[in-house]
Structures are given as structure tokens and as C-alpha cells.
């Protein structure tokens, strides 16, 4: 059985370094991504709309919460941008077996 917390950490590391191959290998074919500006993107929509920012907008993730419950992992983190400013997001990763089937992103907090 896959260690879901490690898998989630891998996805964040891949976002930071723009390692699309790693992310592709962790996502289920039926993957869905939702955030306030981008509700219910399918896998193709996620890579078209969101992935171009990978490797450019976050230099570090500091995990405040990384909690597995049932078929979900709850993540709250502080992200550091290349200019040094910081923000806090909460995300929920849903799983289908050993792959990420859903990510819901809740954001908007700037951290001093």
C-alpha cells in the first residue's frame, strides 16, 4: 500500500521543481482539480490552466498540517514565493486507490 503522506509531499516537491512526469504518475486518470477561480477542472484542464505556473511561483512549502483521514489527506502549508513573500493555503487530496483523484484548493491568506 502506498504511503499517502509521502505521495502528497512528492506532488508538492514536483510542483516546486516543475517535474510533470512525477505528477503525471501520481494522478488518477479521472483526476479533478478545484479552486475558487477554477472549479472542476479535469486532468487535461489542470495541466493546461494550472501547470504552467509550476516551478515558478513557489520556492518552499512549510507544512503546518498533513493529516490522513479515510481516503483523503488534509494539507495546510505556508508557501514562499521567489520574492520572499509568503501565503497560506489549505488543500484536500482525495484518493482512488494509490493515486490522487481530486485536489480541492482553498487560498487567500497572506502571511507576514
N, C-alpha and C positions, 0 to 999 in steps of 0.2 A: 504494500500500500504506500502511496506517495505521502510524503510529509508536506502537508498543505502550507504550513507556515514558511517552510523553505521555498516552496514553489512561488508563493506570493513575493517573498524577498527577491527571488530571481527575476520576477517580472519588473519590479522597481529598478533593479540593477540594469536590466536590459533597456528600460526606458531612458535611464540616465546616460547610457552609452550608445543608444540607438541600435541595439542588437535585435533587429527584427526577426532574424532566424530563431533566436531563443524564444521570443514572444510567440511567434507562429506555432512553435512546438508545444507551447503550454496552453493555447486556446482551443476550445472545442469548436467544431465546425459550425455549430448553431450559436456561437458566441453573440451576446448582445451587450452593448455599452450604452449607458445613460448618464447624462449630466444635465444641469438646467438648460444650457443652450443646445444640447444635442441629445434629445430623448430618443431612446430605442434605435440606436444605430446597429446595423448588423456588422458582421466581421469585415466585410468589404468597406462599408461606410466608416468604420472605425479607422481602418488603415488609410483611407482617403482623407478623412476630415481631421483626425487627431494625430496620427503617426508623424506627419511632417515636423511636428514640434519636438519629437524625441531627440535627445542628445543636445538640445539647445537651450532649454528653459529651466532645468534643474541640475544643480551640481551635487546636491546631497539630500538624502532623505533621513530624517531622525524619527524613528518610530516611537510614538507615545503609547499606542495600543496596537497589539497584533494578537487577536483572540479568535480561536476557532470555536465554533458552535454549530453542531449539526453539519449541514452541507454549505456553510458559509464561513468566511474569515472577515472579521471586522478590523479595519485598519484606520488609525488616526496617526498622522505624521506632520512634522514640520519640514517643509521643503525650503531649500536655499537656492535662490536664483543666481545666475552668473554675476549680477551686480551687487550681491550680498544681502539683498532684501529677502525677507522670509514670509512664508504663508503657512496656514494650517488647513489641511483637508481631512475629511473622513470618507472612506470608501468601503464598500461591501463587495467582496468577491464571492460569487456563487459557483458551485462546482457540479459537474456531471461526471461522476467517477473521478478520474485522476486529472481532469482538465478544467480550466476556468471556463464556465459557461456564461457568466454575467459579471459585469462590473458596474456598480452604481457609484457616482461621484457626487459628493456634497462639499461645496467650497465657498470661499468668500472671506475668509478671515486673514487679515494681515497681522503679522507678528512683529513686534518691535524688537 
